[in-house]
Amino acid sequence: MDQPASSAQKLLWLSLPTAAGAWQLFEALRLARGELWAHYLGEPAPTFWALVLAIVAAAALRPVPVRWLRAGLFVWLAVLYGVLPTQGGSMAAHPDYFLEEAVDRTRETIVAARAAGGLPLHVVDIKKLLNIEAPLHYRRGTTRSIGAEIRVHDGASGPHLSPGDRPGLIHVARSPKGPIWITATGLDFARFAVPTLLRDRYDKGPLVIELSPKADAP
């Protein structure tokens, strides 16, 4: 006959699903309240995680054979590798990475237009030239994704270093003397965050791309 699991054994086997379930419910609440922008590809599943916590509570409060806890480990591994990645979304697919690509395409478009002598002078025309159709999976409340947006700051004396009101913004600051600086507003590769300037991968400062008046190469 199987011996009931001891308190120490229950703590060992049940601590991880308890922590994961509580954290997932907390994240679902934060996402629903929409206090911060977030990267969260799938829909939250609070009912599923509440069921997980209910099963854990039943196992903690009632006599349970040790073999049941061990068998539950395989179910839990299936949840870790099958449910969590598809629900939350891998951080390798964070929209900040795609925003970086949009910034690079913006730079290439400006360089190509200058090389051809066709960079528009009017702000509206510049925005039309640089328009990028790139849906980014930044979320907030009922918002599931937003498009990249070009914001032109004309008459600038340097790069635009103030974060915008939302992620997914590409700031193009143009000086009357010719230089152009490109910065962008993302989430600093976080799951939940306020909009902040994308940072340079090799520095601690913001990512700033500077194009001199005669820039014709990266």
PyMOL commands that set and color helices and strands:
alter all, ss='L'
color gray80, all
select helices_A, chain A and resi 7-33+46-61+66-82+84-88+91-93+95-115+123-130
alter helices_A, ss='H'
color red, helices_A
select strands_A, chain A and resi 37-38+135-136+146-147+149-154+169-174+180-186+192-193+196-197+209-211
alter strands_A, ss='S'
color yellow, strands_A
deselect
rebuild
show_as cartoon
